[in-house]
Amino acid sequence: MTNIILCGGSGTRLWPISRTLMPKQFVKLFNNKSLFQLTVERNETTCDQQFIVSNAEQYFLALDQLEELSSENNKFLLEPVGRNTAPAIALACFALPAEEVVLVSSSDHLIKDETAYKDVLLKAEALAKQGALVTFGITAEYPEIGYGYIESDGENVKAFHEKPNIETAKKYIDAGNFYWNSGIFCFKAGVFLEELKYYSPEIYNTSKLAYENAKDDSMLRVSHEDMMNIPEDSIDYAVMEKSKKVKVVAANIDWSDLGSFDALAEEFPKDENGNSLNNNLIAINSKNNFVYGEDRLISLVGIDDLIVVDTPDALLISKKGDSQKIKDIVKELKGRDSDLHHIHLTAHRPWGTYTILEDEAQYKVKRIVVKPGKRLSLQKHFHRSEHWIVVSGTATVTVGEETRLIRPNESTYIKMGEVHRLENEGKIDIVLIEAQVGEYTGEDDIVRLDDDFRRR
């Protein structure tokens, strides 16, 4: 069995913890592990390989986190732009044998009852081998308006229902035959493609062409033009709501999609007053607050039922019950042409990380960490000069035609327009301070002449 892991995500619902370049599935929220890592660990005991669908930026995040797990047998499909779940799953299925059973799972779900989960997975696999398209129905414990619902008749699906209002959700719970739609599926790759071809032929045909044109080296890379030609649609609309082969397995597995801070708050331990446990929190005459912050002291006095999320560059304060509206903040930030929805002060790159220490008009200061065996692209800038000061490690630096070693407390200068590269040939991280000086210091002022990671 192959686990197709969908890694799409815009980082809007848990902002400011998650951003476009660091969506929630890669944030290490639980025991220094990410939801993506927990997904891999949960499924690799029953699946022979992981087939990870992501965009180019998230590919390097996923690769790093797989290396931390020492995970093997991983394949990648890189999408230049997301077209929803139906095309993503189709592209992965085209790369697999028709008889291969696939488990389709999101990378950002939390499942705490793994024993029950494995039992449900075995039932789903057995049905899939018989030719069914299986969906996991989460036992609905209360009327929830944030999830879609599956109406069932035993293992047979009667209908899929959109996210309801509260009155309709209560009726679903009272009826007793409605499940939350988990977005987890199990089926043979060939069966899914046959149903997709029958019910959504345009998605099937354009996805097949995109797959046939995809570059297949260490991973599948779909071209931007081919991807944009595929109609955008979910697996639910494209196949599951139309097919006569759909079955549902009841999954009482302690599941959450962590779609809001209200949901996330339920997963954190609490003190005797219902406040989330946090070494940086002092709460006086305050109760039932969710506080997330790791960098500085947070103090509450006389405050109840709040969500407080503190990051180095943004602070969120919300009433509990209103955190679904955070996506409106992200929309506002996009309208202001702000990068706060897009990236943290610390950005992850395939070669390491950089952290912005100062960003002012005509200059920017960064802390750069380069991992052993990695190097930045051979590049130049049109609008800025750079000064590099090595703090630890030994850097191999190319500036123009000259290549030399720079050791701790040594520095170099790269003038505007000069071709340069930074490389770590050593065994430990290189840490350096970069001072940029110029009229424009944006990240798009990079002209890559050669890049190990095939970035533009």
PAVEXVEX-209313 format. One record per residue (C-alpha): chain; x, y, z. Coordinates in steps of 0.05 Angstrom, whole numbers, plus 5000, padded with zeros to 4 digits. Layout:
REM PAVEXVEX-209313
SITE, kette, east, north, up
SITE, A, X, Y, Z
...
REM end
This chain:
REM PAVEXVEX-209313
SITE, kette, east, north, up
SITE, A, 5000, 5000, 5000
SITE, A, 5024, 5070, 4983
SITE, A, 5009, 5130, 5027
SITE, A, 4994, 5192, 4984
SITE, A, 5007, 5251, 5030
SITE, A, 4976, 5317, 5008
SITE, A, 5019, 5375, 5032
SITE, A, 4981, 5434, 5003
SITE, A, 4963, 5491, 5049
SITE, A, 4963, 5567, 5049
SITE, A, 4978, 5577, 5123
SITE, A, 4917, 5620, 5136
SITE, A, 4878, 5586, 5192
SITE, A, 4933, 5584, 5244
SITE, A, 4966, 5650, 5227
SITE, A, 5014, 5677, 5253
SITE, A, 5043, 5609, 5273
SITE, A, 5035, 5584, 5202
SITE, A, 5050, 5623, 5138
SITE, A, 5050, 5607, 5064
SITE, A, 5123, 5584, 5067
SITE, A, 5113, 5549, 5134
SITE, A, 5043, 5520, 5135
SITE, A, 5017, 5485, 5198
SITE, A, 5035, 5415, 5176
SITE, A, 5109, 5432, 5182
SITE, A, 5106, 5471, 5248
SITE, A, 5131, 5429, 5305
SITE, A, 5072, 5433, 5352
SITE, A, 5074, 5367, 5388
SITE, A, 5136, 5341, 5425
SITE, A, 5181, 5375, 5374
SITE, A, 5148, 5339, 5317
SITE, A, 5106, 5367, 5261
SITE, A, 5038, 5341, 5238
SITE, A, 5072, 5319, 5174
SITE, A, 5123, 5278, 5213
SITE, A, 5068, 5247, 5255
SITE, A, 5030, 5229, 5191
SITE, A, 5091, 5194, 5163
SITE, A, 5105, 5156, 5227
SITE, A, 5032, 5135, 5235
SITE, A, 5027, 5107, 5165
SITE, A, 5095, 5079, 5148
SITE, A, 5083, 5017, 5192
SITE, A, 5027, 4995, 5145
SITE, A, 5047, 5028, 5080
SITE, A, 5106, 5008, 5037
SITE, A, 5122, 5078, 5013
SITE, A, 5102, 5151, 5019
SITE, A, 5083, 5190, 4956
SITE, A, 5086, 5263, 4977
SITE, A, 5050, 5316, 4936
SITE, A, 5075, 5386, 4950
SITE, A, 5098, 5450, 4918
SITE, A, 5172, 5466, 4906
SITE, A, 5180, 5508, 4969
SITE, A, 5149, 5456, 5014
SITE, A, 5190, 5400, 4982
SITE, A, 5252, 5421, 5019
SITE, A, 5215, 5427, 5085
SITE, A, 5187, 5357, 5075
SITE, A, 5255, 5329, 5055
SITE, A, 5289, 5358, 5118
SITE, A, 5235, 5330, 5163
SITE, A, 5238, 5262, 5131
SITE, A, 5313, 5261, 5142
SITE, A, 5301, 5276, 5216
SITE, A, 5257, 5213, 5219
SITE, A, 5307, 5172, 5178
SITE, A, 5248, 5156, 5134
SITE, A, 5260, 5117, 5070
SITE, A, 5220, 5097, 5008
SITE, A, 5194, 5167, 4993
SITE, A, 5172, 5193, 4925
SITE, A, 5154, 5265, 4909
SITE, A, 5107, 5299, 4861
SITE, A, 5119, 5374, 4855
SITE, A, 5061, 5418, 4834
SITE, A, 5079, 5489, 4809
SITE, A, 5009, 5512, 4830
SITE, A, 4954, 5477, 4868
SITE, A, 4891, 5454, 4831
SITE, A, 4856, 5422, 4891
SITE, A, 4856, 5349, 4912
SITE, A, 4827, 5313, 4851
SITE, A, 4885, 5331, 4804
SITE, A, 4937, 5320, 4858
SITE, A, 4912, 5250, 4872
SITE, A, 4904, 5234, 4798
SITE, A, 4975, 5254, 4782
SITE, A, 5001, 5209, 4838
SITE, A, 4957, 5151, 4816
SITE, A, 4982, 5155, 4744
SITE, A, 5052, 5141, 4771
SITE, A, 5029, 5077, 4807
SITE, A, 5007, 5008, 4784
SITE, A, 4932, 5003, 4773
SITE, A, 4925, 4949, 4827
SITE, A, 4964, 4988, 4880
SITE, A, 4921, 5005, 4940
SITE, A, 4932, 5077, 4961
SITE, A, 4917, 5112, 5027
SITE, A, 4904, 5186, 5014
SITE, A, 4917, 5228, 5076
SITE, A, 4926, 5302, 5091
SITE, A, 4991, 5321, 5123
SITE, A, 4960, 5366, 5175
SITE, A, 4911, 5321, 5213
SITE, A, 4921, 5297, 5285
SITE, A, 4900, 5226, 5302
SITE, A, 4912, 5205, 5374
SITE, A, 4881, 5136, 5377
SITE, A, 4930, 5101, 5332
SITE, A, 4908, 5031, 5352
SITE, A, 4837, 5045, 5330
SITE, A, 4864, 5079, 5268
SITE, A, 4902, 5017, 5246
SITE, A, 4840, 4974, 5255
SITE, A, 4800, 5023, 5211
SITE, A, 4856, 5023, 5160
SITE, A, 4854, 4947, 5154
SITE, A, 4779, 4950, 5142
SITE, A, 4788, 5004, 5089
SITE, A, 4843, 4965, 5054
SITE, A, 4800, 4903, 5050
SITE, A, 4743, 4942, 5018
SITE, A, 4791, 4977, 4971
SITE, A, 4818, 4910, 4947
SITE, A, 4746, 4892, 4929
SITE, A, 4742, 4954, 4883
SITE, A, 4710, 5005, 4930
SITE, A, 4727, 5078, 4938
SITE, A, 4731, 5083, 5014
SITE, A, 4724, 5146, 5055
SITE, A, 4736, 5151, 5130
SITE, A, 4676, 5177, 5169
SITE, A, 4694, 5208, 5235
SITE, A, 4645, 5193, 5291
SITE, A, 4610, 5259, 5301
SITE, A, 4608, 5274, 5376
SITE, A, 4574, 5342, 5374
SITE, A, 4543, 5390, 5322
SITE, A, 4603, 5420, 5286
SITE, A, 4593, 5472, 5231
SITE, A, 4666, 5471, 5208
SITE, A, 4663, 5401, 5176
SITE, A, 4627, 5370, 5118
SITE, A, 4584, 5310, 5134
SITE, A, 4574, 5240, 5105
SITE, A, 4504, 5210, 5109
SITE, A, 4509, 5134, 5112
SITE, A, 4469, 5070, 5109
SITE, A, 4517, 5022, 5141
SITE, A, 4579, 5020, 5097
SITE, A, 4541, 5052, 5039
SITE, A, 4543, 5127, 5028
SITE, A, 4476, 5159, 5017
SITE, A, 4501, 5230, 5008
SITE, A, 4556, 5280, 5022
SITE, A, 4534, 5346, 5055
SITE, A, 4568, 5414, 5056
SITE, A, 4587, 5448, 5121
SITE, A, 4519, 5461, 5154
SITE, A, 4490, 5516, 5199
SITE, A, 4483, 5498, 5272
SITE, A, 4409, 5478, 5267
SITE, A, 4424, 5429, 5210
SITE, A, 4485, 5402, 5247
SITE, A, 4442, 5387, 5307
SITE, A, 4394, 5348, 5263
SITE, A, 4452, 5308, 5235
SITE, A, 4475, 5289, 5305
SITE, A, 4404, 5270, 5326
SITE, A, 4395, 5226, 5264
SITE, A, 4454, 5183, 5285
SITE, A, 4477, 5162, 5215
SITE, A, 4520, 5223, 5198
SITE, A, 4596, 5225, 5202
SITE, A, 4645, 5282, 5196
SITE, A, 4681, 5280, 5129
SITE, A, 4754, 5268, 5146
SITE, A, 4785, 5276, 5077
SITE, A, 4820, 5208, 5085
SITE, A, 4810, 5158, 5029
SITE, A, 4831, 5088, 5009
SITE, A, 4824, 5056, 4940
SITE, A, 4862, 5022, 4883
SITE, A, 4897, 5073, 4839
SITE, A, 4866, 5044, 4776
SITE, A, 4795, 5044, 4805
SITE, A, 4801, 5118, 4823
SITE, A, 4827, 5136, 4754
SITE, A, 4770, 5097, 4721
SITE, A, 4718, 5134, 4762
SITE, A, 4752, 5201, 4750
SITE, A, 4753, 5187, 4675
SITE, A, 4679, 5170, 4676
SITE, A, 4653, 5227, 4720
SITE, A, 4705, 5282, 4708
SITE, A, 4737, 5267, 4640
SITE, A, 4769, 5335, 4631
SITE, A, 4807, 5329, 4696
SITE, A, 4828, 5258, 4677
SITE, A, 4852, 5276, 4607
SITE, A, 4890, 5339, 4627
SITE, A, 4921, 5305, 4688
SITE, A, 4943, 5246, 4644
SITE, A, 4976, 5294, 4595
SITE, A, 5010, 5332, 4652
SITE, A, 5036, 5267, 4681
SITE, A, 5063, 5243, 4613
SITE, A, 5099, 5309, 4603
SITE, A, 5126, 5312, 4675
SITE, A, 5200, 5307, 4686
SITE, A, 5217, 5242, 4722
SITE, A, 5286, 5246, 4753
SITE, A, 5288, 5242, 4828
SITE, A, 5216, 5266, 4830
SITE, A, 5158, 5283, 4784
SITE, A, 5157, 5357, 4765
SITE, A, 5094, 5381, 4730
SITE, A, 5101, 5442, 4685
SITE, A, 5063, 5506, 4703
SITE, A, 5027, 5507, 4636
SITE, A, 5004, 5434, 4642
SITE, A, 4981, 5445, 4714
SITE, A, 4941, 5507, 4697
SITE, A, 4905, 5468, 4642
SITE, A, 4876, 5420, 4693
SITE, A, 4808, 5441, 4720
SITE, A, 4810, 5457, 4794
SITE, A, 4765, 5411, 4835
SITE, A, 4764, 5369, 4899
SITE, A, 4761, 5294, 4901
SITE, A, 4692, 5300, 4934
SITE, A, 4661, 5340, 4877
SITE, A, 4699, 5306, 4820
SITE, A, 4688, 5233, 4841
SITE, A, 4664, 5215, 4911
SITE, A, 4596, 5250, 4907
SITE, A, 4581, 5218, 4839
SITE, A, 4610, 5148, 4841
SITE, A, 4569, 5086, 4857
SITE, A, 4630, 5051, 4887
SITE, A, 4637, 5093, 4950
SITE, A, 4638, 5060, 5018
SITE, A, 4648, 5091, 5087
SITE, A, 4683, 5062, 5147
SITE, A, 4667, 5089, 5215
SITE, A, 4730, 5118, 5247
SITE, A, 4727, 5133, 5321
SITE, A, 4801, 5151, 5322
SITE, A, 4806, 5215, 5364
SITE, A, 4815, 5258, 5301
SITE, A, 4822, 5333, 5289
SITE, A, 4840, 5373, 5228
SITE, A, 4865, 5429, 5274
SITE, A, 4828, 5478, 5231
SITE, A, 4828, 5534, 5282
SITE, A, 4862, 5557, 5345
SITE, A, 4799, 5535, 5383
SITE, A, 4813, 5464, 5358
SITE, A, 4887, 5470, 5372
SITE, A, 4873, 5494, 5443
SITE, A, 4838, 5429, 5459
SITE, A, 4901, 5390, 5445
SITE, A, 4947, 5426, 5493
SITE, A, 4952, 5409, 5568
SITE, A, 4921, 5459, 5615
SITE, A, 4932, 5483, 5687
SITE, A, 4880, 5482, 5742
SITE, A, 4849, 5546, 5714
SITE, A, 4841, 5519, 5644
SITE, A, 4899, 5561, 5616
SITE, A, 4947, 5526, 5569
SITE, A, 5011, 5505, 5602
SITE, A, 5068, 5550, 5580
SITE, A, 5133, 5565, 5616
SITE, A, 5130, 5637, 5589
SITE, A, 5060, 5650, 5618
SITE, A, 5041, 5684, 5683
SITE, A, 4966, 5684, 5691
SITE, A, 4934, 5721, 5750
SITE, A, 4859, 5717, 5761
SITE, A, 4853, 5691, 5690
SITE, A, 4823, 5626, 5664
SITE, A, 4808, 5586, 5601
SITE, A, 4860, 5621, 5558
SITE, A, 4901, 5591, 5502
SITE, A, 4970, 5623, 5501
SITE, A, 5023, 5604, 5451
SITE, A, 5090, 5638, 5452
SITE, A, 5162, 5616, 5460
SITE, A, 5205, 5678, 5456
SITE, A, 5184, 5724, 5513
SITE, A, 5143, 5729, 5577
SITE, A, 5068, 5735, 5568
SITE, A, 5027, 5761, 5628
SITE, A, 4952, 5759, 5636
SITE, A, 4913, 5794, 5691
SITE, A, 4837, 5788, 5696
SITE, A, 4831, 5757, 5627
SITE, A, 4785, 5698, 5608
SITE, A, 4770, 5658, 5545
SITE, A, 4823, 5690, 5500
SITE, A, 4870, 5663, 5447
SITE, A, 4939, 5697, 5450
SITE, A, 4991, 5677, 5399
SITE, A, 5058, 5712, 5402
SITE, A, 5112, 5706, 5348
SITE, A, 5173, 5749, 5337
SITE, A, 5139, 5792, 5283
SITE, A, 5064, 5787, 5297
SITE, A, 5017, 5783, 5357
SITE, A, 4947, 5754, 5352
SITE, A, 4892, 5764, 5405
SITE, A, 4824, 5734, 5394
SITE, A, 4763, 5714, 5433
SITE, A, 4754, 5639, 5437
SITE, A, 4701, 5618, 5387
SITE, A, 4722, 5672, 5337
SITE, A, 4787, 5642, 5312
SITE, A, 4756, 5619, 5246
SITE, A, 4757, 5692, 5226
SITE, A, 4833, 5695, 5226
SITE, A, 4832, 5682, 5152
SITE, A, 4803, 5753, 5145
SITE, A, 4867, 5780, 5177
SITE, A, 4908, 5743, 5124
SITE, A, 4864, 5773, 5070
SITE, A, 4876, 5842, 5099
SITE, A, 4951, 5831, 5100
SITE, A, 4951, 5811, 5027
SITE, A, 4912, 5874, 5011
SITE, A, 4966, 5915, 5047
SITE, A, 5020, 5881, 5006
SITE, A, 5052, 5855, 5070
SITE, A, 5097, 5794, 5075
SITE, A, 5071, 5777, 5144
SITE, A, 5022, 5725, 5115
SITE, A, 5077, 5695, 5072
SITE, A, 5140, 5685, 5113
SITE, A, 5168, 5685, 5183
SITE, A, 5229, 5725, 5205
SITE, A, 5265, 5658, 5201
SITE, A, 5258, 5628, 5132
SITE, A, 5276, 5556, 5114
SITE, A, 5315, 5543, 5051
SITE, A, 5342, 5478, 5021
SITE, A, 5412, 5497, 5045
SITE, A, 5393, 5520, 5115
SITE, A, 5358, 5581, 5144
SITE, A, 5362, 5656, 5148
SITE, A, 5334, 5701, 5203
SITE, A, 5321, 5775, 5192
SITE, A, 5351, 5814, 5250
SITE, A, 5340, 5885, 5223
SITE, A, 5303, 5910, 5162
SITE, A, 5304, 5984, 5150
SITE, A, 5306, 6031, 5091
SITE, A, 5371, 6019, 5051
SITE, A, 5398, 5963, 5095
SITE, A, 5380, 5894, 5122
SITE, A, 5417, 5848, 5171
SITE, A, 5409, 5772, 5171
SITE, A, 5435, 5713, 5210
SITE, A, 5449, 5657, 5159
SITE, A, 5459, 5583, 5176
SITE, A, 5486, 5537, 5121
SITE, A, 5483, 5462, 5133
SITE, A, 5544, 5417, 5121
SITE, A, 5551, 5396, 5048
SITE, A, 5504, 5451, 5023
SITE, A, 5516, 5513, 4983
SITE, A, 5475, 5573, 4961
SITE, A, 5463, 5588, 4887
SITE, A, 5516, 5623, 4845
SITE, A, 5483, 5691, 4842
SITE, A, 5487, 5766, 4837
SITE, A, 5446, 5826, 4858
SITE, A, 5430, 5890, 4821
SITE, A, 5409, 5934, 4879
SITE, A, 5452, 5917, 4939
SITE, A, 5522, 5902, 4964
SITE, A, 5534, 5850, 5019
SITE, A, 5582, 5842, 5077
SITE, A, 5591, 5772, 5107
SITE, A, 5621, 5760, 5176
SITE, A, 5631, 5687, 5196
SITE, A, 5612, 5671, 5268
SITE, A, 5625, 5596, 5269
SITE, A, 5646, 5543, 5219
SITE, A, 5690, 5554, 5158
SITE, A, 5658, 5582, 5095
SITE, A, 5681, 5571, 5024
SITE, A, 5666, 5636, 4989
SITE, A, 5669, 5651, 4915
SITE, A, 5670, 5724, 4894
SITE, A, 5681, 5737, 4821
SITE, A, 5739, 5692, 4798
SITE, A, 5768, 5683, 4869
SITE, A, 5749, 5626, 4918
SITE, A, 5776, 5627, 4989
SITE, A, 5762, 5602, 5059
SITE, A, 5733, 5650, 5112
SITE, A, 5740, 5629, 5184
SITE, A, 5706, 5655, 5248
SITE, A, 5715, 5730, 5259
SITE, A, 5736, 5739, 5186
SITE, A, 5695, 5775, 5134
SITE, A, 5687, 5789, 5060
SITE, A, 5653, 5841, 5017
SITE, A, 5611, 5830, 4955
SITE, A, 5599, 5892, 4914
SITE, A, 5535, 5904, 4876
SITE, A, 5530, 5863, 4812
SITE, A, 5588, 5816, 4830
SITE, A, 5577, 5741, 4821
SITE, A, 5585, 5703, 4886
SITE, A, 5570, 5638, 4923
SITE, A, 5572, 5612, 4995
SITE, A, 5588, 5539, 5009
SITE, A, 5597, 5494, 5070
SITE, A, 5649, 5440, 5057
SITE, A, 5657, 5426, 5131
SITE, A, 5624, 5380, 5183
SITE, A, 5588, 5433, 5225
SITE, A, 5539, 5489, 5209
SITE, A, 5565, 5554, 5183
SITE, A, 5535, 5613, 5220
SITE, A, 5548, 5682, 5192
SITE, A, 5520, 5752, 5195
SITE, A, 5501, 5785, 5129
SITE, A, 5494, 5860, 5124
SITE, A, 5459, 5883, 5060
SITE, A, 5466, 5956, 5038
SITE, A, 5427, 5985, 4979
SITE, A, 5365, 6020, 4956
SITE, A, 5327, 5955, 4951
SITE, A, 5339, 5892, 4993
SITE, A, 5280, 5848, 4973
SITE, A, 5288, 5773, 4963
SITE, A, 5270, 5779, 4890
SITE, A, 5335, 5817, 4876
SITE, A, 5370, 5751, 4864
SITE, A, 5394, 5729, 4795
SITE, A, 5412, 5655, 4800
SITE, A, 5465, 5632, 4750
SITE, A, 5472, 5561, 4777
SITE, A, 5432, 5526, 4832
SITE, A, 5437, 5457, 4862
SITE, A, 5363, 5458, 4878
SITE, A, 5338, 5479, 4808
SITE, A, 5306, 5543, 4832
SITE, A, 5295, 5600, 4785
REM end
